[in-house]
Amino acid sequence: MIKYLGSKRTLIPVLSQLGQASGAKTALDLFTGTTRVAQAFKKQGMTVTASDVASYAECFGKTWIELDGESVNQGELAEALAELESLPGIDGYFTQKFCVEARYFQPKNGERVDAIRERIEADYRDSWMYYPLLTSLILGADRVDSTTGIQMAFLKGWASRSGNRLELRDPELLPGVGRSIRGDALEIVKDLPAVDLAYLDPPYNQHRYFSNYHIWESLVRWDKPDTYGIANKRLDARDAEMKSPFNSKKTMSKALAQLVDDLKCDTMVLSYNNESWLSRDDLMDIASKRGHVEILDFDFKRYVGSQIGVFNKAGERVGNPGAKRNIEHIVIAGEKQTVKRMLASIK
Protein backbone atom coordinates (compact mmCIF):
# COMPACT_ATOMS: atom_id res chain seq x y z
CA MET A 1 0.00 0.00 0.00
CA ILE A 2 1.26 3.49 -0.81
CA LYS A 3 2.65 5.94 1.72
CA TYR A 4 -0.31 8.12 2.64
CA LEU A 5 -0.84 10.97 5.09
CA GLY A 6 -3.82 10.10 7.28
CA SER A 7 -3.53 6.40 6.46
CA LYS A 8 -5.26 4.18 9.00
CA ARG A 9 -2.68 1.39 8.66
CA THR A 10 -1.96 1.34 12.40
CA LEU A 11 -5.67 1.38 13.25
CA ILE A 12 -6.73 -1.38 10.85
CA PRO A 13 -6.70 -4.11 13.55
CA VAL A 14 -8.94 -1.98 15.78
CA LEU A 15 -11.29 -0.95 12.98
CA SER A 16 -11.50 -4.56 11.82
CA GLN A 17 -12.47 -5.69 15.31
CA LEU A 18 -15.09 -2.96 15.55
CA GLY A 19 -16.51 -3.90 12.17
CA GLN A 20 -16.73 -7.56 13.09
CA ALA A 21 -18.29 -6.82 16.49
CA SER A 22 -20.92 -4.59 14.85
CA GLY A 23 -22.33 -7.60 13.00
CA ALA A 24 -22.55 -5.52 9.82
CA LYS A 25 -23.16 -7.18 6.45
CA THR A 26 -22.99 -3.96 4.42
CA ALA A 27 -20.56 -1.07 4.88
CA LEU A 28 -19.70 2.36 3.51
CA ASP A 29 -16.23 3.96 3.52
CA LEU A 30 -17.00 7.54 2.53
CA PHE A 31 -13.49 9.09 2.43
CA THR A 32 -11.75 5.92 1.37
CA GLY A 33 -8.35 7.24 0.19
CA THR A 34 -6.16 4.16 -0.24
CA THR A 35 -9.17 1.88 0.59
CA ARG A 36 -7.34 0.27 3.54
CA VAL A 37 -10.44 0.29 5.74
CA ALA A 38 -12.78 -0.69 2.90
CA GLN A 39 -10.49 -3.64 2.15
CA ALA A 40 -10.51 -4.70 5.79
CA PHE A 41 -14.31 -4.72 5.80
CA LYS A 42 -14.44 -6.59 2.48
CA LYS A 43 -12.10 -9.26 3.87
CA GLN A 44 -14.63 -9.80 6.64
CA GLY A 45 -17.27 -10.65 4.05
CA MET A 46 -19.10 -7.33 4.01
CA THR A 47 -20.49 -5.82 0.82
CA VAL A 48 -18.64 -2.51 0.73
CA THR A 49 -19.13 0.81 -1.04
CA ALA A 50 -15.96 2.92 -1.21
CA SER A 51 -16.16 6.58 -2.14
CA ASP A 52 -13.78 9.52 -2.48
CA VAL A 53 -13.38 12.67 -4.56
CA ALA A 54 -9.93 11.65 -5.85
CA SER A 55 -9.42 9.82 -9.14
CA TYR A 56 -6.62 7.70 -7.68
CA ALA A 57 -8.91 6.62 -4.82
CA GLU A 58 -11.54 5.59 -7.36
CA CYS A 59 -8.83 3.60 -9.15
CA PHE A 60 -7.97 1.75 -5.92
CA GLY A 61 -11.65 1.19 -5.25
CA LYS A 62 -12.25 -0.23 -8.73
CA THR A 63 -9.31 -2.57 -8.16
CA TRP A 64 -9.70 -3.80 -4.60
CA ILE A 65 -13.36 -3.19 -3.76
CA GLU A 66 -15.39 -3.47 -6.97
CA LEU A 67 -13.58 -6.36 -8.67
CA ASP A 68 -14.08 -9.94 -7.53
CA GLY A 69 -10.63 -11.53 -7.46
CA GLU A 70 -12.14 -15.00 -7.80
CA SER A 71 -14.12 -14.31 -10.96
CA VAL A 72 -11.42 -12.67 -13.12
CA ASN A 73 -8.59 -14.27 -15.07
CA GLN A 74 -5.55 -13.81 -12.85
CA GLY A 75 -3.29 -15.36 -15.51
CA GLU A 76 -4.36 -12.70 -17.99
CA LEU A 77 -3.43 -9.98 -15.50
CA ALA A 78 -0.03 -11.59 -14.88
CA GLU A 79 0.67 -11.67 -18.63
CA ALA A 80 -0.27 -8.00 -18.99
CA LEU A 81 2.01 -7.02 -16.11
CA ALA A 82 4.89 -8.98 -17.64
CA GLU A 83 4.36 -7.30 -21.03
CA LEU A 84 4.35 -3.83 -19.45
CA GLU A 85 7.45 -4.71 -17.41
CA SER A 86 9.39 -5.39 -20.61
CA LEU A 87 8.76 -1.98 -22.22
CA PRO A 88 11.74 0.32 -22.84
CA GLY A 89 11.36 3.73 -21.19
CA ILE A 90 10.37 6.90 -23.04
CA ASP A 91 10.99 10.54 -22.10
CA GLY A 92 7.50 11.98 -21.79
CA TYR A 93 5.25 14.18 -19.68
CA PHE A 94 5.83 12.33 -16.41
CA THR A 95 9.62 12.37 -16.78
CA GLN A 96 9.74 16.07 -17.59
CA LYS A 97 7.33 17.20 -14.87
CA PHE A 98 8.31 14.94 -11.99
CA CYS A 99 11.93 13.96 -12.69
CA VAL A 100 13.48 16.94 -14.48
CA GLU A 101 11.49 20.02 -13.46
CA ALA A 102 10.84 18.52 -10.02
CA ARG A 103 12.87 15.68 -8.48
CA TYR A 104 10.27 13.27 -7.16
CA PHE A 105 11.64 10.33 -9.16
CA GLN A 106 14.90 9.54 -10.90
CA PRO A 107 14.58 9.91 -14.70
CA LYS A 108 15.18 6.21 -15.40
CA ASN A 109 12.02 5.40 -13.45
CA GLY A 110 10.09 8.36 -14.82
CA GLU A 111 10.74 7.07 -18.32
CA ARG A 112 9.38 3.67 -17.32
CA VAL A 113 6.25 5.32 -15.92
CA ASP A 114 5.73 7.21 -19.18
CA ALA A 115 6.09 4.09 -21.31
CA ILE A 116 3.89 1.90 -19.12
CA ARG A 117 1.18 4.53 -18.67
CA GLU A 118 0.94 5.23 -22.39
CA ARG A 119 0.59 1.51 -23.15
CA ILE A 120 -2.08 1.02 -20.47
CA GLU A 121 -4.12 3.83 -22.00
CA ALA A 122 -3.66 2.56 -25.56
CA ASP A 123 -4.20 -1.16 -25.00
CA TYR A 124 -6.23 -1.62 -21.81
CA ARG A 125 -8.62 1.35 -21.51
CA ASP A 126 -11.69 -0.82 -22.12
CA SER A 127 -10.36 -3.89 -20.29
CA TRP A 128 -11.26 -5.09 -16.78
CA MET A 129 -7.50 -4.92 -16.15
CA TYR A 130 -7.30 -1.14 -16.64
CA TYR A 131 -7.59 -0.17 -12.97
CA PRO A 132 -5.53 -3.07 -11.56
CA LEU A 133 -2.72 -2.17 -13.96
CA LEU A 134 -2.89 1.49 -12.96
CA THR A 135 -2.89 0.48 -9.31
CA SER A 136 0.19 -1.67 -9.87
CA LEU A 137 1.92 1.28 -11.57
CA ILE A 138 1.14 3.66 -8.70
CA LEU A 139 2.38 1.14 -6.14
CA GLY A 140 5.55 0.61 -8.17
CA ALA A 141 6.21 4.34 -8.47
CA ASP A 142 5.56 4.88 -4.77
CA ARG A 143 8.27 2.34 -3.91
CA VAL A 144 10.89 4.39 -5.78
CA ASP A 145 9.87 7.98 -4.98
CA SER A 146 11.97 10.55 -3.12
CA THR A 147 9.43 12.13 -0.74
CA THR A 148 8.44 11.90 2.91
CA GLY A 149 5.06 10.50 1.89
CA ILE A 150 3.31 13.57 0.51
CA GLN A 151 3.80 15.31 -2.84
CA MET A 152 3.97 18.89 -1.60
CA ALA A 153 7.78 18.74 -1.89
CA PHE A 154 10.61 16.27 -2.37
CA LEU A 155 13.68 15.36 -0.34
CA LYS A 156 16.83 17.46 -0.36
CA GLY A 157 18.86 14.50 -1.61
CA TRP A 158 17.71 11.37 -3.41
CA ALA A 159 16.11 8.78 -1.13
CA SER A 160 18.04 5.51 -1.33
CA ARG A 161 14.93 3.70 -2.62
CA SER A 162 14.70 6.09 -5.59
CA GLY A 163 17.69 4.37 -7.23
CA ASN A 164 15.88 1.05 -7.38
CA ARG A 165 14.24 -0.07 -10.61
CA LEU A 166 10.50 0.48 -10.75
CA GLU A 167 8.75 -2.91 -10.74
CA LEU A 168 5.18 -3.89 -11.43
CA ARG A 169 3.70 -6.41 -9.01
CA ASP A 170 0.41 -8.22 -8.73
CA PRO A 171 -2.00 -5.90 -6.85
CA GLU A 172 -3.53 -9.00 -5.17
CA LEU A 173 -7.24 -8.70 -5.89
CA LEU A 174 -9.72 -9.63 -3.16
CA PRO A 175 -12.62 -12.08 -3.40
CA GLY A 176 -16.09 -10.61 -3.26
CA VAL A 177 -17.77 -7.66 -4.94
CA GLY A 178 -18.43 -4.09 -3.93
CA ARG A 179 -18.79 -0.64 -5.41
CA SER A 180 -16.43 2.29 -6.02
CA ILE A 181 -17.80 5.82 -6.51
CA ARG A 182 -15.99 9.10 -7.15
CA GLY A 183 -17.59 12.29 -5.95
CA ASP A 184 -18.21 14.77 -3.16
CA ALA A 185 -19.25 13.00 0.05
CA LEU A 186 -21.87 15.64 0.87
CA GLU A 187 -23.60 15.00 -2.46
CA ILE A 188 -23.06 11.25 -2.78
CA VAL A 189 -24.46 10.42 0.65
CA LYS A 190 -27.89 11.72 -0.32
CA ASP A 191 -28.39 9.00 -2.94
CA LEU A 192 -26.66 6.04 -1.33
CA PRO A 193 -28.74 3.15 0.01
CA ALA A 194 -28.79 2.40 3.73
CA VAL A 195 -25.93 0.32 5.15
CA ASP A 196 -25.32 -1.44 8.43
CA LEU A 197 -22.03 0.33 9.10
CA ALA A 198 -20.69 3.68 7.84
CA TYR A 199 -17.06 4.67 8.33
CA LEU A 200 -15.99 8.32 8.00
CA ASP A 201 -12.44 9.64 7.87
CA PRO A 202 -12.88 13.26 6.72
CA PRO A 203 -10.01 15.77 6.27
CA TYR A 204 -8.88 17.25 9.57
CA ASN A 205 -7.47 20.60 8.48
CA GLN A 206 -6.63 22.90 5.53
CA HIS A 207 -4.40 20.36 3.74
CA ARG A 208 -6.15 18.88 0.71
CA TYR A 209 -5.42 15.37 -0.50
CA PHE A 210 -5.97 16.53 -4.08
CA SER A 211 -2.81 18.65 -3.69
CA ASN A 212 -0.94 16.29 -1.37
CA TYR A 213 -1.16 13.51 -3.98
CA HIS A 214 -1.40 15.49 -7.20
CA ILE A 215 1.05 13.15 -8.98
CA TRP A 216 -1.20 10.12 -8.47
CA GLU A 217 -4.18 12.22 -9.61
CA SER A 218 -2.41 13.14 -12.84
CA LEU A 219 -1.10 9.62 -13.35
CA VAL A 220 -4.62 8.17 -13.20
CA ARG A 221 -6.32 10.88 -15.24
CA TRP A 222 -3.40 11.05 -17.71
CA ASP A 223 -4.64 14.45 -18.83
CA LYS A 224 -1.10 15.94 -18.69
CA PRO A 225 -2.19 19.21 -17.07
CA ASP A 226 -0.28 22.47 -16.81
CA THR A 227 1.46 22.81 -13.46
CA TYR A 228 2.71 25.52 -11.14
CA GLY A 229 5.19 26.06 -8.32
CA ILE A 230 8.14 24.10 -7.03
CA ALA A 231 5.99 21.03 -6.46
CA ASN A 232 4.60 21.12 -10.03
CA LYS A 233 1.04 20.80 -8.77
CA ARG A 234 -1.86 20.57 -11.18
CA LEU A 235 -3.00 24.04 -12.19
CA ASP A 236 -6.62 23.12 -11.45
CA ALA A 237 -5.69 22.58 -7.79
CA ARG A 238 -6.21 26.35 -7.52
CA ASP A 239 -9.80 26.16 -8.78
CA ALA A 240 -12.52 27.06 -6.29
CA GLU A 241 -14.47 23.87 -6.98
CA MET A 242 -11.50 21.83 -5.79
CA LYS A 243 -11.80 23.31 -2.31
CA SER A 244 -13.80 21.34 0.23
CA PRO A 245 -15.78 22.67 3.21
CA PHE A 246 -13.90 20.02 5.20
CA ASN A 247 -10.68 21.99 4.60
CA SER A 248 -11.96 25.23 6.14
CA LYS A 249 -12.18 25.97 9.86
CA LYS A 250 -15.28 28.09 9.23
CA THR A 251 -17.24 25.41 7.39
CA MET A 252 -15.87 22.09 8.60
CA SER A 253 -18.13 21.68 11.65
CA LYS A 254 -21.31 22.43 9.69
CA ALA A 255 -20.25 20.14 6.84
CA LEU A 256 -19.54 17.22 9.15
CA ALA A 257 -22.80 17.73 11.05
CA GLN A 258 -24.74 17.75 7.77
CA LEU A 259 -22.97 14.63 6.54
CA VAL A 260 -23.65 12.74 9.76
CA ASP A 261 -27.28 13.83 9.61
CA ASP A 262 -27.66 12.63 6.00
CA LEU A 263 -26.10 9.21 6.57
CA LYS A 264 -28.36 6.21 6.27
CA CYS A 265 -26.79 3.61 8.54
CA ASP A 266 -27.36 1.67 11.74
CA THR A 267 -23.91 2.34 13.18
CA MET A 268 -21.35 5.03 12.44
CA VAL A 269 -17.61 4.95 13.10
CA LEU A 270 -15.73 8.25 12.70
CA SER A 271 -11.95 8.73 12.75
CA TYR A 272 -10.63 12.07 13.86
CA ASN A 273 -7.50 13.70 15.25
CA ASN A 274 -6.55 15.91 18.17
CA GLU A 275 -4.73 18.31 15.79
CA SER A 276 -7.96 19.13 13.98
CA TRP A 277 -10.41 21.99 14.43
CA LEU A 278 -13.06 20.08 16.38
CA SER A 279 -12.74 19.17 20.04
CA ARG A 280 -13.67 15.86 21.61
CA ASP A 281 -16.87 17.48 22.92
CA ASP A 282 -17.68 18.78 19.43
CA LEU A 283 -17.36 15.25 18.07
CA MET A 284 -19.63 13.90 20.82
CA ASP A 285 -22.29 16.49 20.01
CA ILE A 286 -22.22 15.85 16.26
CA ALA A 287 -22.22 12.05 16.61
CA SER A 288 -25.05 12.06 19.15
CA LYS A 289 -27.50 12.49 16.26
CA ARG A 290 -26.87 8.82 15.49
CA GLY A 291 -27.61 7.51 18.99
CA HIS A 292 -25.38 6.40 21.85
CA VAL A 293 -21.76 7.63 21.52
CA GLU A 294 -18.45 6.26 22.77
CA ILE A 295 -14.93 7.46 21.90
CA LEU A 296 -11.69 5.49 21.82
CA ASP A 297 -8.34 7.35 21.89
CA PHE A 298 -5.02 6.10 20.49
CA ASP A 299 -1.59 7.72 20.82
CA PHE A 300 0.56 7.43 17.67
CA LYS A 301 3.88 8.63 16.29
CA ARG A 302 3.33 11.15 13.48
CA TYR A 303 4.38 10.61 9.87
CA VAL A 304 8.05 11.24 9.09
CA GLY A 305 7.55 14.45 7.10
CA SER A 306 6.25 16.26 10.16
CA GLN A 307 9.38 15.30 12.07
CA ILE A 308 12.14 16.22 9.60
CA GLY A 309 10.48 18.89 7.45
CA VAL A 310 10.50 18.99 3.64
CA PHE A 311 12.81 20.74 1.17
CA ASN A 312 12.68 22.55 -2.19
CA LYS A 313 14.89 22.17 -5.28
CA ALA A 314 17.64 24.32 -3.77
CA GLY A 315 17.82 22.13 -0.69
CA GLU A 316 16.10 24.76 1.46
CA ARG A 317 13.64 23.70 4.12
CA VAL A 318 10.09 24.62 3.15
CA GLY A 319 8.29 22.81 5.96
CA ASN A 320 9.24 22.96 9.62
CA PRO A 321 9.25 19.87 11.84
CA GLY A 322 6.06 19.44 13.82
CA ALA A 323 4.88 17.51 16.86
CA LYS A 324 6.18 13.97 17.14
CA ARG A 325 2.93 12.36 18.36
CA ASN A 326 -0.81 12.81 18.00
CA ILE A 327 -4.03 11.33 19.34
CA GLU A 328 -6.37 9.50 16.99
CA HIS A 329 -10.02 9.43 18.05
CA ILE A 330 -12.43 6.71 16.98
CA VAL A 331 -16.02 7.80 17.56
CA ILE A 332 -18.68 5.06 17.60
CA ALA A 333 -22.35 5.99 17.44
CA GLY A 334 -25.54 3.97 17.12
CA GLU A 335 -27.84 1.68 19.04
CA LYS A 336 -26.49 1.47 22.60
CA GLN A 337 -26.23 -2.31 22.81
CA THR A 338 -24.34 -2.49 19.51
CA VAL A 339 -21.96 0.32 20.48
CA LYS A 340 -21.24 -1.29 23.85
CA ARG A 341 -20.55 -4.63 22.14
CA MET A 342 -18.14 -2.97 19.74
CA LEU A 343 -16.39 -1.17 22.57
CA ALA A 344 -16.05 -4.40 24.55
CA SER A 345 -14.35 -6.09 21.60
CA ILE A 346 -11.37 -3.72 21.97
CA LYS A 347 -10.84 -4.05 25.72
N, C-alpha and C positions, 0 to 999 in steps of 0.2 A: 504494500500500500504506500502511496506517495507521502512525502513529508507534508504536513498540513497544519497550519495554525488553527487551534480550536479543535483539533482531532480528539475524538473520545476514545483513542486506543487504550489508555490506562483505565478507563471506566467501563470498557466493554464487558468484563466479567460481572460487574455490578448490574449494569443495564440488562444483561442477559438473564441474570437471576430474577430481576424485577419483572421482566417480560414473562418468564416462565411462571412465576408465582401469581401473575395477574390472571392466568388462565386464558389469555387472549388467543383467538384464532385468526383475527385480522388486525393489521397494524398500519399506521401511517407514520412516515418519517418526513416531516415537512420542510426541514432545512438540511437535506441529506448530505451535501458536500461530497465526501469520498464514499458514501454509502456504508461506512463501517457498521453503524447501528442497524440500518436496514438489513444488511447481510446477516448480522447476528440474529435478528428476528426471523429471517427467512430460514436460517439453519435450524431453528426450533420448530419449523413446520408451519409458521404463520404465512398467510397470504398478505404480501406487503405492497404498499404504494409508496414510492420514493419520489420526492419532489424537491426542486431547487430552481433558482433563477439562472444558474450558470449552465452554459452549454457543456462544459466538461463534466459537471455533475450528472447531467442527463445522459451523457455517454457512459459513465460508470453505471448508472441505473439501468440503461438498456442492456448492459453487459451482465451485471451480477444480479439484478433484481428481476428484470423482465424475461430474460432468456431462461429456458429450462435446460440445464446442462446435460440432462439424461435423454433429451429428445433431439439434440442436434448431432451432426457428424463431427466428432472430435478429431478424427483423422484428417478431414478436410481442412479444419482450422490449423492443424499442425503443418500440413503441406503449404498452406498460405504463408504461415510464419517463416517457414524455411525458405520459401521463394523470396520473401521480402528481405530476409537476412542476407541473401546473396547479392543484393543490388550494390553496384558501385555508387559512391556518394556523388552528389551534384551541388554546386554552389548556387543556392537559391535564396528565396526570401528569408527563411529561417536563419540560415548561416549569416547573412548580412546583418539582420536585425539583432540577433541574440548571441552572435559569436564575434562579429567584427565591430559593429557600432556599440554594442554592449557585451560584456564578457560573462554571460551566464553559462555558456558551454564552449568547449574547445572546438575549433572549426572542423576537425575531423569527424566529430560527432554531429555537429550541425549539418554537415553535408549528408550524413546518413539519414538524419531526420527529414531533410528536404526530399531525398530520393524515395524514401519509404512512404512519406505522406502523399507525394504526388501519385505514386502507384496505387495506394489505397483508394484515392479519389477516382482514379481512372478505371480501375478494375473491379472494385468491390463496393461501390456506392450503393448498389441495389441488392447487395448480398446480406444475408443474416450475419455474416462475419464482419461487417463494416465496423460496428462499435467495439466488438472484442479486439479487433486489430488496432483500432485507435487507442483503446485502453492499454494494450500491450506496448504501444509506442510511447505513450505518456509515462508509463511505469519505467520503461527503459531509459528515457531521457532523464527522469527524476533521479535515477541511480548514478548519473554521471554529471549532474549539475554542479555549480559552484556558488551556492547560496546557503543561507542559514535556515531555509525552509519556506521563505516567502520571496516573491519576485518584485519587491519594492527596490531592491538593490542587490549587488553581488559582492562576493568576498574580495578583500584587498588583493590577495594572491590566490592562485588556482587551488581549489580543494583537491586533495590527493585523489579522490574518486573521479574527478573530472578527466583524468588521463586514461581511465579505463575505456574499453571499446563498448559503445552502446550495443546492447543485446536485446533481442525480442524473446520474451518467454510466454509460456502458456498462461493466460490470465485466470485459469482455474475456475470455470463456470460452475454455478451451484445448481443442484436439483430443485425443481419446483418453479412455479411461475409467479409473476407479480406484475407491477406496472410502474413505469417511469414517466414523470411529467415535468416539463420545464415551464416555469412561470412564477409570477408573484404570489407568495403564500397568502396574502390578504385577499386576492381575487380567487385563487384556486380553491381555497377552503370552502367557499360558498357553494360549489358545485360537486364536491366530493361526497360519496356515500358514507354512511356512518360506519365506524370501525370500533372494535373492542378497545384498542389501545392506540393513543396518539402520542408521538414523541416529538418534542420541539427543542431545537437548539438554535435560537435566533442570534443574530449578531449582538455583541455586547457593547460596542462603542462605535466611534466614527470610522474605523477601518473597514473598508469594503472588500469582500472576497473577489469581486470582479476585478479590482485593481491588484490585490495581493497575488492573484494567480492569472494575470492577463496573458501570460505565455500559453498556458493550457487552453485558455479561451480561444486564442487565435489559432492554436494548433488544431483544435476540433473544428472550428468554423472554417478554417482555411480560406478566409476572405482577404488575407494579406493587407491589413489596414495600415493607414498612415499612423505614425507614432510620435510621441513627444517626450522630452525630458531625458535625463540620464538613464532611467529605467526602461526607456523605449516602450512606455505604456500605450495601449490602444488609444487613439484620439477620441473615440466615442466614450471613453471612461469619464470624460468631462461633461457629457450630456446630462441634462437635468433628469431625464427619465431613467438614468442609471443609478440615481441616488434613491436610497430606501429610507422610509421613516424609521426603520430600525437602526439607522446609522446617525440619528440626530437625537441629542439629549432632550430637545423640546417635544419631539413627536414619538419617541420610543415607547414610553409608558402607555400612551393612548393606543398605539398600534398593537402592542402586545395584548392589552386588555380586550381590544376588538377581536383579535385573532382567537383568543381563548374563548370568548363569548360565541364566536361563529363555529367553533369546532363541533363536530358531531361524533362523540366518542363516549364510551363508558368510563374509561380511565385515562388520565393525562399524566405524562411524565415530562418535566421541563428541566433542561440543563441551563445553568446560569453561572455567574462568576462574580466574585467579590470585588473585582476591578471595574465592574460595569456601573451604569447609572442608577440602577434600581437597588434598593436595600432589601434585606431579608424580609422585613415587614411589608414592603411593597409587593414582593413576590407572593407572600401569604395572602394579601388582600386580593390580588388579581386571580390567583388560583382558586380562591374560595368559591368562585362562581361555579366550579365544577364539583363541589361537594367537600368532603373532609380532606384536610391538607396535612401532609407531613413533609419535613425537609431533612435530607441527609447532607452532610458536609464532608468534603474530602480535601486534604492538604496535598498539593502537588508541586513539584519543581517546574518552573516555567520553561518555555521553549528556548533553545540556545541563542537565538537572535536577540532576545531581550537581555541576555546576560553579557554578550560581548559587543553588541552594537553592530551596525552594518556600514559599508564603505562605498564610496563612489569610484569612478574610473581613475581618479588621481590618487587613490589610496587614502582619501580623507574620510574621517568618520562622519556619517550623515544620520546616524541614529544612536542615541546614548543608551548605555546599559540600563536596564530597569530592575524591578524587584526580582528576587530569585525564586520566590514561591507565591502561589495564590491558592485561594479556596474555591473549589468547584461545588456548587449547590445542585442537588437533584431534588426537585419538587415533585411530589406525588399527590394527585388529587382525584377524588372519585368517591364511590360508595365506601363507607367507612370500613366495613368488614374486608373488602378487597384491598384497600390501602394498608390496613393493619397486617394483613397476610403478606403483602409485598414487603413491608418494612421488616417483618419478622424473618423473612428469608435472607436478609443481609446480616442480621445479628448472630 
